[in-house]
Amino acid sequence: MGFELILPFLRPIEHLILDEEISEIMVNGSGRIFIECSGSLIEVPGAHLTEKNLQVAVRNIARALGDEINEQRPLLDSRLPDGSRVAAVIPPCSIGGTTLTIRKFHSKRYTADELVHIGSLTGELLETLMGTIHARHNILISGGTGTGKTTLLNALGAFIPDIERIVLIEDTAEIQLEKPNLVRFEARREQPDLPPVTIRDLVRASLRHRPDRIVLGEVRGEEAFDLLQALNTGHSGSLSTIHANSAQQAIARLTSCVLQAGVELPYAAIRANIADAVQFILHIERRNGARRAVELIRIDRYDASQDRYDTKVVYSRA
Protein backbone atom coordinates (compact mmCIF):
# COMPACT_ATOMS: atom_id res chain seq x y z
CA MET A 1 0.00 0.00 0.00
CA GLY A 2 1.32 3.44 -0.87
CA PHE A 3 0.20 6.12 -3.29
CA GLU A 4 -3.42 4.96 -3.39
CA LEU A 5 -3.85 6.81 -0.09
CA ILE A 6 -3.09 10.18 -1.63
CA LEU A 7 -4.03 9.79 -5.30
CA PRO A 8 -7.72 10.70 -4.75
CA PHE A 9 -6.59 14.17 -3.64
CA LEU A 10 -3.97 14.74 -6.35
CA ARG A 11 -5.61 13.66 -9.61
CA PRO A 12 -4.05 16.55 -11.63
CA ILE A 13 -0.58 15.12 -10.96
CA GLU A 14 -1.50 11.43 -10.72
CA HIS A 15 0.53 10.63 -13.85
CA LEU A 16 3.64 12.12 -12.22
CA ILE A 17 3.14 10.20 -8.99
CA LEU A 18 2.76 6.89 -10.84
CA ASP A 19 5.69 7.48 -13.21
CA GLU A 20 8.47 5.20 -11.94
CA GLU A 21 11.15 7.30 -13.63
CA ILE A 22 10.31 10.29 -11.42
CA SER A 23 11.90 10.21 -7.97
CA GLU A 24 10.55 13.46 -6.51
CA ILE A 25 7.66 15.83 -7.18
CA MET A 26 7.79 19.43 -5.95
CA VAL A 27 4.78 21.77 -6.06
CA ASN A 28 5.88 25.32 -5.29
CA GLY A 29 3.77 27.88 -3.47
CA SER A 30 3.02 29.46 -6.82
CA GLY A 31 1.50 26.19 -8.02
CA ARG A 32 4.31 25.53 -10.53
CA ILE A 33 5.45 21.92 -10.54
CA PHE A 34 8.95 20.53 -10.79
CA ILE A 35 10.14 16.93 -10.83
CA GLU A 36 13.42 15.13 -10.33
CA CYS A 37 14.07 12.57 -13.04
CA SER A 38 17.40 10.79 -13.55
CA GLY A 39 19.04 13.20 -11.15
CA SER A 40 17.91 16.36 -12.98
CA LEU A 41 15.32 18.96 -11.93
CA ILE A 42 12.75 19.65 -14.63
CA GLU A 43 9.73 21.93 -14.67
CA VAL A 44 6.58 20.22 -15.89
CA PRO A 45 5.24 22.43 -18.70
CA GLY A 46 1.61 23.37 -18.47
CA ALA A 47 1.15 21.71 -15.08
CA HIS A 48 -0.41 23.82 -12.36
CA LEU A 49 -2.38 23.35 -9.15
CA THR A 50 -4.51 26.14 -7.75
CA GLU A 51 -3.89 27.21 -4.19
CA LYS A 52 -7.40 26.25 -3.12
CA ASN A 53 -7.16 22.74 -4.55
CA LEU A 54 -3.64 22.24 -3.23
CA GLN A 55 -4.49 23.29 0.31
CA VAL A 56 -7.57 21.04 0.40
CA ALA A 57 -5.45 18.17 -0.94
CA VAL A 58 -2.73 18.66 1.68
CA ARG A 59 -5.26 18.74 4.55
CA ASN A 60 -6.94 15.57 3.28
CA ILE A 61 -3.60 13.82 2.78
CA ALA A 62 -2.62 14.66 6.35
CA ARG A 63 -5.83 13.16 7.70
CA ALA A 64 -5.45 10.06 5.51
CA LEU A 65 -2.00 9.53 7.02
CA GLY A 66 -3.24 10.03 10.57
CA ASP A 67 -1.73 13.49 10.85
CA GLU A 68 -2.92 17.08 10.85
CA ILE A 69 -1.91 20.32 9.20
CA ASN A 70 -3.55 23.62 10.10
CA GLU A 71 -2.80 27.15 11.27
CA GLN A 72 -1.52 25.84 14.61
CA ARG A 73 0.56 23.10 12.94
CA PRO A 74 1.51 24.47 9.51
CA LEU A 75 4.17 21.80 8.80
CA LEU A 76 3.52 18.26 7.59
CA ASP A 77 6.16 15.55 7.41
CA SER A 78 4.55 12.14 6.97
CA ARG A 79 5.43 8.79 5.51
CA LEU A 80 3.37 6.52 3.31
CA PRO A 81 3.23 2.80 4.12
CA ASP A 82 5.71 2.07 1.29
CA GLY A 83 8.26 4.48 2.76
CA SER A 84 7.64 7.45 0.46
CA ARG A 85 7.67 10.84 2.17
CA VAL A 86 5.07 13.61 1.93
CA ALA A 87 6.07 17.04 3.21
CA ALA A 88 4.02 20.23 3.09
CA VAL A 89 4.06 23.77 4.44
CA ILE A 90 0.97 25.99 4.34
CA PRO A 91 0.65 29.78 4.62
CA PRO A 92 1.60 31.95 6.35
CA CYS A 93 4.80 29.91 6.85
CA SER A 94 4.94 29.19 3.12
CA ILE A 95 4.87 32.63 1.60
CA GLY A 96 2.88 32.82 -1.60
CA GLY A 97 1.00 29.56 -1.25
CA THR A 98 1.09 25.95 -0.12
CA THR A 99 4.25 23.97 -0.85
CA LEU A 100 4.12 20.20 -1.32
CA THR A 101 6.99 17.76 -1.87
CA ILE A 102 6.62 14.03 -2.48
CA ARG A 103 9.78 11.95 -2.30
CA LYS A 104 9.24 8.45 -3.60
CA PHE A 105 10.74 5.42 -1.95
CA HIS A 106 12.18 3.06 -4.54
CA SER A 107 12.14 -0.57 -3.51
CA LYS A 108 14.95 -1.37 -5.95
CA ARG A 109 17.92 -2.47 -3.89
CA TYR A 110 21.31 -2.21 -5.56
CA THR A 111 23.99 -4.70 -4.68
CA ALA A 112 27.59 -3.56 -4.45
CA ASP A 113 28.35 -5.31 -7.75
CA GLU A 114 25.50 -3.43 -9.42
CA LEU A 115 26.87 -0.15 -8.06
CA VAL A 116 30.19 -1.03 -9.66
CA HIS A 117 28.40 -1.83 -12.93
CA ILE A 118 26.64 1.55 -13.06
CA GLY A 119 29.80 3.42 -12.08
CA SER A 120 28.94 4.49 -8.53
CA LEU A 121 31.87 2.46 -7.22
CA THR A 122 35.03 1.11 -8.81
CA GLY A 123 36.07 -2.48 -8.35
CA GLU A 124 39.21 -1.34 -6.55
CA LEU A 125 37.26 0.79 -4.09
CA LEU A 126 34.78 -2.00 -3.43
CA GLU A 127 37.60 -4.38 -2.54
CA THR A 128 38.98 -1.80 -0.11
CA LEU A 129 35.57 -1.25 1.50
CA MET A 130 34.96 -4.96 1.87
CA GLY A 131 38.29 -5.23 3.67
CA THR A 132 37.43 -2.40 6.07
CA ILE A 133 34.08 -3.99 6.90
CA HIS A 134 35.58 -7.41 7.59
CA ALA A 135 38.29 -5.74 9.70
CA ARG A 136 35.49 -4.15 11.78
CA HIS A 137 36.49 -0.59 11.02
CA ASN A 138 33.85 2.12 11.50
CA ILE A 139 32.78 3.79 8.26
CA LEU A 140 30.90 7.07 7.90
CA ILE A 141 29.33 7.74 4.50
CA SER A 142 29.00 11.44 3.71
CA GLY A 143 27.20 13.25 0.93
CA GLY A 144 24.48 15.72 0.09
CA THR A 145 20.76 15.11 -0.29
CA GLY A 146 19.92 12.57 -2.98
CA THR A 147 23.49 11.39 -3.52
CA GLY A 148 22.70 7.78 -2.65
CA LYS A 149 24.03 7.50 0.90
CA THR A 150 21.31 5.09 2.01
CA THR A 151 21.68 2.99 -1.15
CA LEU A 152 25.40 2.65 -0.55
CA LEU A 153 24.96 1.92 3.14
CA ASN A 154 22.50 -0.81 2.25
CA ALA A 155 24.89 -2.38 -0.26
CA LEU A 156 27.87 -2.32 2.10
CA GLY A 157 25.81 -3.71 4.97
CA ALA A 158 25.43 -6.93 2.99
CA PHE A 159 29.11 -7.66 3.66
CA ILE A 160 28.63 -7.87 7.42
CA PRO A 161 29.05 -11.56 8.33
CA ASP A 162 25.77 -13.41 8.93
CA ILE A 163 27.01 -14.71 12.28
CA GLU A 164 27.00 -11.20 13.77
CA ARG A 165 24.10 -9.52 15.54
CA ILE A 166 23.16 -6.17 14.01
CA VAL A 167 21.02 -3.41 15.51
CA LEU A 168 19.73 -1.13 12.75
CA ILE A 169 18.48 2.30 13.89
CA GLU A 170 16.61 4.69 11.60
CA ASP A 171 14.54 7.82 11.77
CA THR A 172 12.40 6.34 9.00
CA ALA A 173 12.66 2.70 7.95
CA GLU A 174 14.35 2.76 4.54
CA ILE A 175 17.31 0.39 4.68
CA GLN A 176 16.58 -3.07 3.32
CA LEU A 177 19.20 -5.13 5.09
CA GLU A 178 18.59 -8.88 5.11
CA LYS A 179 20.52 -10.63 7.87
CA PRO A 180 19.52 -13.56 10.08
CA ASN A 181 20.26 -11.79 13.38
CA LEU A 182 18.96 -8.30 12.63
CA VAL A 183 17.03 -6.06 15.03
CA ARG A 184 15.37 -2.92 13.63
CA PHE A 185 14.55 0.18 15.68
CA GLU A 186 12.65 3.19 14.31
CA ALA A 187 12.24 6.58 15.97
CA ARG A 188 8.83 8.07 16.74
CA ARG A 189 8.12 11.75 16.64
CA GLU A 190 5.97 13.40 19.29
CA GLN A 191 2.25 12.85 18.88
CA PRO A 192 -0.69 14.42 20.73
CA ASP A 193 -0.99 11.49 23.12
CA LEU A 194 2.48 9.97 22.84
CA PRO A 195 5.95 11.24 23.74
CA PRO A 196 8.73 11.11 21.13
CA VAL A 197 11.23 8.28 20.92
CA THR A 198 14.41 9.83 19.54
CA ILE A 199 17.35 8.35 17.70
CA ARG A 200 19.40 9.08 20.79
CA ASP A 201 16.97 7.03 22.90
CA LEU A 202 17.32 4.15 20.46
CA VAL A 203 21.13 4.29 20.33
CA ARG A 204 21.20 4.05 24.12
CA ALA A 205 18.64 1.25 24.11
CA SER A 206 20.56 -0.69 21.47
CA LEU A 207 23.44 -1.26 23.90
CA ARG A 208 21.11 -3.40 26.04
CA HIS A 209 20.47 -5.76 23.15
CA ARG A 210 23.98 -7.14 22.67
CA PRO A 211 24.83 -5.70 19.25
CA ASP A 212 27.96 -6.85 17.45
CA ARG A 213 27.48 -3.89 15.13
CA ILE A 214 25.30 -0.80 15.17
CA VAL A 215 24.07 0.49 11.82
CA LEU A 216 22.69 4.02 12.13
CA GLY A 217 20.77 5.29 9.11
CA GLU A 218 21.92 8.89 9.56
CA VAL A 219 23.72 10.96 12.18
CA ARG A 220 21.79 14.20 12.56
CA GLY A 221 22.18 15.50 16.09
CA GLU A 222 22.85 14.70 19.71
CA GLU A 223 22.80 10.93 19.16
CA ALA A 224 26.32 11.36 17.72
CA PHE A 225 27.71 11.53 21.27
CA ASP A 226 26.13 8.23 22.31
CA LEU A 227 27.23 6.61 19.06
CA LEU A 228 30.83 7.66 19.68
CA GLN A 229 30.64 6.26 23.19
CA ALA A 230 29.39 2.94 21.81
CA LEU A 231 32.06 2.78 19.12
CA ASN A 232 34.79 3.49 21.66
CA THR A 233 33.60 0.80 24.07
CA GLY A 234 33.72 -2.34 21.97
CA HIS A 235 30.98 -1.93 19.35
CA SER A 236 33.23 -1.60 16.32
CA GLY A 237 32.30 -2.20 12.72
CA SER A 238 29.58 0.44 12.57
CA LEU A 239 28.12 1.96 9.41
CA SER A 240 26.34 5.30 9.27
CA THR A 241 25.71 8.31 7.04
CA ILE A 242 25.92 12.07 7.50
CA HIS A 243 25.09 15.13 5.40
CA ALA A 244 28.26 16.91 4.30
CA ASN A 245 29.83 18.41 1.18
CA SER A 246 33.18 16.65 1.58
CA ALA A 247 34.88 13.99 3.64
CA GLN A 248 36.72 16.62 5.68
CA GLN A 249 33.53 18.57 6.29
CA ALA A 250 31.89 15.37 7.55
CA ILE A 251 34.28 15.46 10.52
CA ALA A 252 33.25 19.03 11.33
CA ARG A 253 29.56 18.09 10.99
CA LEU A 254 30.04 15.15 13.33
CA THR A 255 31.72 17.44 15.87
CA SER A 256 28.76 19.84 15.68
CA CYS A 257 26.34 16.96 16.21
CA VAL A 258 28.21 15.83 19.33
CA LEU A 259 28.12 19.36 20.72
CA GLN A 260 24.32 19.35 20.37
CA ALA A 261 24.21 16.72 23.13
CA GLY A 262 25.28 19.41 25.61
CA VAL A 263 28.03 17.24 27.08
CA GLU A 264 30.59 18.96 29.27
CA LEU A 265 33.64 17.73 27.42
CA PRO A 266 36.48 19.91 26.16
CA TYR A 267 36.38 20.56 22.44
CA ALA A 268 39.71 18.79 21.96
CA ALA A 269 38.42 15.73 23.80
CA ILE A 270 35.43 15.50 21.47
CA ARG A 271 37.68 15.78 18.44
CA ALA A 272 39.99 13.11 19.85
CA ASN A 273 37.03 10.79 20.48
CA ILE A 274 36.00 11.15 16.85
CA ALA A 275 39.51 10.17 15.72
CA ASP A 276 39.37 7.11 17.97
CA ALA A 277 35.87 6.09 16.86
CA VAL A 278 35.77 6.73 13.10
CA GLN A 279 38.40 5.12 10.94
CA PHE A 280 37.09 5.83 7.43
CA ILE A 281 34.92 8.44 5.72
CA LEU A 282 33.54 7.67 2.27
CA HIS A 283 32.23 10.70 0.39
CA ILE A 284 29.77 10.43 -2.49
CA GLU A 285 28.49 13.08 -4.88
CA ARG A 286 25.92 13.50 -7.62
CA ARG A 287 27.24 15.02 -10.82
CA ASN A 288 25.12 15.43 -13.96
CA GLY A 289 22.62 12.96 -12.56
CA ALA A 290 25.24 10.29 -11.82
CA ARG A 291 25.95 9.26 -8.23
CA ARG A 292 29.44 8.08 -7.45
CA ALA A 293 31.94 7.72 -4.64
CA VAL A 294 34.65 10.35 -5.06
CA GLU A 295 36.85 10.01 -1.97
CA LEU A 296 37.75 7.64 0.84
CA ILE A 297 39.89 9.00 3.66
CA ARG A 298 41.35 7.28 6.70
CA ILE A 299 41.56 9.14 10.00
CA ASP A 300 44.83 8.25 11.71
CA ARG A 301 44.90 10.56 14.72
CA TYR A 302 43.92 13.95 16.10
CA ASP A 303 46.69 16.45 16.78
CA ALA A 304 45.36 18.62 19.63
CA SER A 305 48.33 20.99 19.52
CA GLN A 306 47.37 22.08 15.98
CA ASP A 307 43.67 21.20 16.15
CA ARG A 308 43.81 19.07 13.03
CA TYR A 309 43.34 15.49 12.00
CA ASP A 310 46.05 13.43 10.40
CA THR A 311 44.27 11.80 7.49
CA LYS A 312 45.28 9.79 4.46
CA VAL A 313 43.48 9.76 1.15
CA VAL A 314 42.96 6.08 0.39
CA TYR A 315 40.95 6.65 -2.78
CA SER A 316 40.20 9.70 -4.90
CA ARG A 317 38.21 10.08 -8.10
CA ALA A 318 38.10 13.30 -10.07
C-alpha positions in Angstrom: 0.0 0.0 0.0 1.3 3.4 -0.9 0.2 6.1 -3.3 -3.4 5.0 -3.4 -3.8 6.8 -0.1 -3.1 10.2 -1.6 -4.0 9.8 -5.3 -7.7 10.7 -4.7 -6.6 14.2 -3.6 -4.0 14.7 -6.4 -5.6 13.7 -9.6 -4.1 16.6 -11.6 -0.6 15.1 -11.0 -1.5 11.4 -10.7 0.5 10.6 -13.8 3.6 12.1 -12.2 3.1 10.2 -9.0 2.8 6.9 -10.8 5.7 7.5 -13.2 8.5 5.2 -11.9 11.2 7.3 -13.6 10.3 10.3 -11.4 11.9 10.2 -8.0 10.5 13.5 -6.5 7.7 15.8 -7.2 7.8 19.4 -6.0 4.8 21.8 -6.1 5.9 25.3 -5.3 3.8 27.9 -3.5 3.0 29.5 -6.8 1.5 26.2 -8.0 4.3 25.5 -10.5 5.4 21.9 -10.5 8.9 20.5 -10.8 10.1 16.9 -10.8 13.4 15.1 -10.3 14.1 12.6 -13.0 17.4 10.8 -13.6 19.0 13.2 -11.1 17.9 16.4 -13.0 15.3 19.0 -11.9 12.8 19.7 -14.6 9.7 21.9 -14.7 6.6 20.2 -15.9 5.2 22.4 -18.7 1.6 23.4 -18.5 1.1 21.7 -15.1 -0.4 23.8 -12.4 -2.4 23.3 -9.2 -4.5 26.1 -7.8 -3.9 27.2 -4.2 -7.4 26.2 -3.1 -7.2 22.7 -4.6 -3.6 22.2 -3.2 -4.5 23.3 0.3 -7.6 21.0 0.4 -5.4 18.2 -0.9 -2.7 18.7 1.7 -5.3 18.7 4.5 -6.9 15.6 3.3 -3.6 13.8 2.8 -2.6 14.7 6.4 -5.8 13.2 7.7 -5.5 10.1 5.5 -2.0 9.5 7.0 -3.2 10.0 10.6 -1.7 13.5 10.9 -2.9 17.1 10.9 -1.9 20.3 9.2 -3.5 23.6 10.1 -2.8 27.2 11.3 -1.5 25.8 14.6 0.6 23.1 12.9 1.5 24.5 9.5 4.2 21.8 8.8 3.5 18.3 7.6 6.2 15.5 7.4 4.6 12.1 7.0 5.4 8.8 5.5 3.4 6.5 3.3 3.2 2.8 4.1 5.7 2.1 1.3 8.3 4.5 2.8 7.6 7.4 0.5 7.7 10.8 2.2 5.1 13.6 1.9 6.1 17.0 3.2 4.0 20.2 3.1 4.1 23.8 4.4 1.0 26.0 4.3 0.6 29.8 4.6 1.6 31.9 6.3 4.8 29.9 6.8 4.9 29.2 3.1 4.9 32.6 1.6 2.9 32.8 -1.6 1.0 29.6 -1.3 1.1 25.9 -0.1 4.3 24.0 -0.9 4.1 20.2 -1.3 7.0 17.8 -1.9 6.6 14.0 -2.5 9.8 11.9 -2.3 9.2 8.5 -3.6 10.7 5.4 -2.0 12.2 3.1 -4.5 12.1 -0.6 -3.5 14.9 -1.4 -6.0 17.9 -2.5 -3.9 21.3 -2.2 -5.6 24.0 -4.7 -4.7 27.6 -3.6 -4.5 28.4 -5.3 -7.7 25.5 -3.4 -9.4 26.9 -0.2 -8.1 30.2 -1.0 -9.7 28.4 -1.8 -12.9 26.6 1.6 -13.1 29.8 3.4 -12.1 28.9 4.5 -8.5 31.9 2.5 -7.2 35.0 1.1 -8.8 36.1 -2.5 -8.3 39.2 -1.3 -6.6 37.3 0.8 -4.1 34.8 -2.0 -3.4 37.6 -4.4 -2.5 39.0 -1.8 -0.1 35.6 -1.2 1.5 35.0 -5.0 1.9 38.3 -5.2 3.7 37.4 -2.4 6.1 34.1 -4.0 6.9 35.6 -7.4 7.6 38.3 -5.7 9.7 35.5 -4.2 11.8 36.5 -0.6 11.0 33.9 2.1 11.5 32.8 3.8 8.3 30.9 7.1 7.9 29.3 7.7 4.5 29.0 11.4 3.7 27.2 13.3 0.9 24.5 15.7 0.1 20.8 15.1 -0.3 19.9 12.6 -3.0 23.5 11.4 -3.5 22.7 7.8 -2.7 24.0 7.5 0.9 21.3 5.1 2.0 21.7 3.0 -1.2 25.4 2.6 -0.6 25.0 1.9 3.1 22.5 -0.8 2.3 24.9 -2.4 -0.3 27.9 -2.3 2.1 25.8 -3.7 5.0 25.4 -6.9 3.0 29.1 -7.7 3.7 28.6 -7.9 7.4 29.0 -11.6 8.3 25.8 -13.4 8.9 27.0 -14.7 12.3 27.0 -11.2 13.8 24.1 -9.5 15.5 23.2 -6.2 14.0 21.0 -3.4 15.5 19.7 -1.1 12.8 18.5 2.3 13.9 16.6 4.7 11.6 14.5 7.8 11.8 12.4 6.3 9.0 12.7 2.7 8.0 14.4 2.8 4.5 17.3 0.4 4.7 16.6 -3.1 3.3 19.2 -5.1 5.1 18.6 -8.9 5.1 20.5 -10.6 7.9 19.5 -13.6 10.1 20.3 -11.8 13.4 19.0 -8.3 12.6 17.0 -6.1 15.0 15.4 -2.9 13.6 14.5 0.2 15.7 12.6 3.2 14.3 12.2 6.6 16.0 8.8 8.1 16.7 8.1 11.8 16.6 6.0 13.4 19.3 2.2 12.8 18.9 -0.7 14.4 20.7 -1.0 11.5 23.1 2.5 10.0 22.8 6.0 11.2 23.7 8.7 11.1 21.1 11.2 8.3 20.9 14.4 9.8 19.5 17.3 8.3 17.7 19.4 9.1 20.8 17.0 7.0 22.9 17.3 4.1 20.5 21.1 4.3 20.3 21.2 4.1 24.1 18.6 1.2 24.1 20.6 -0.7 21.5 23.4 -1.3 23.9 21.1 -3.4 26.0 20.5 -5.8 23.1 24.0 -7.1 22.7 24.8 -5.7 19.2 28.0 -6.8 17.4 27.5 -3.9 15.1 25.3 -0.8 15.2 24.1 0.5 11.8 22.7 4.0 12.1 20.8 5.3 9.1 21.9 8.9 9.6 23.7 11.0 12.2 21.8 14.2 12.6 22.2 15.5 16.1 22.9 14.7 19.7 22.8 10.9 19.2 26.3 11.4 17.7 27.7 11.5 21.3 26.1 8.2 22.3 27.2 6.6 19.1 30.8 7.7 19.7 30.6 6.3 23.2 29.4 2.9 21.8 32.1 2.8 19.1 34.8 3.5 21.7 33.6 0.8 24.1 33.7 -2.3 22.0 31.0 -1.9 19.4 33.2 -1.6 16.3 32.3 -2.2 12.7 29.6 0.4 12.6 28.1 2.0 9.4 26.3 5.3 9.3 25.7 8.3 7.0 25.9 12.1 7.5 25.1 15.1 5.4 28.3 16.9 4.3 29.8 18.4 1.2 33.2 16.7 1.6 34.9 14.0 3.6 36.7 16.6 5.7 33.5 18.6 6.3 31.9 15.4 7.5 34.3 15.5 10.5 33.3 19.0 11.3 29.6 18.1 11.0 30.0 15.1 13.3 31.7 17.4 15.9 28.8 19.8 15.7 26.3 17.0 16.2 28.2 15.8 19.3 28.1 19.4 20.7 24.3 19.4 20.4 24.2 16.7 23.1 25.3 19.4 25.6 28.0 17.2 27.1 30.6 19.0 29.3 33.6 17.7 27.4 36.5 19.9 26.2 36.4 20.6 22.4 39.7 18.8 22.0 38.4 15.7 23.8 35.4 15.5 21.5 37.7 15.8 18.4 40.0 13.1 19.8 37.0 10.8 20.5 36.0 11.1 16.9 39.5 10.2 15.7 39.4 7.1 18.0 35.9 6.1 16.9 35.8 6.7 13.1 38.4 5.1 10.9 37.1 5.8 7.4 34.9 8.4 5.7 33.5 7.7 2.3 32.2 10.7 0.4 29.8 10.4 -2.5 28.5 13.1 -4.9 25.9 13.5 -7.6 27.2 15.0 -10.8 25.1 15.4 -14.0 22.6 13.0 -12.6 25.2 10.3 -11.8 25.9 9.3 -8.2 29.4 8.1 -7.4 31.9 7.7 -4.6 34.7 10.3 -5.1 36.8 10.0 -2.0 37.7 7.6 0.8 39.9 9.0 3.7 41.3 7.3 6.7 41.6 9.1 10.0 44.8 8.2 11.7 44.9 10.6 14.7 43.9 13.9 16.1 46.7 16.5 16.8 45.4 18.6 19.6 48.3 21.0 19.5 47.4 22.1 16.0 43.7 21.2 16.1 43.8 19.1 13.0 43.3 15.5 12.0 46.0 13.4 10.4 44.3 11.8 7.5 45.3 9.8 4.5 43.5 9.8 1.2 43.0 6.1 0.4 40.9 6.7 -2.8 40.2 9.7 -4.9 38.2 10.1 -8.1 38.1 13.3 -10.1 
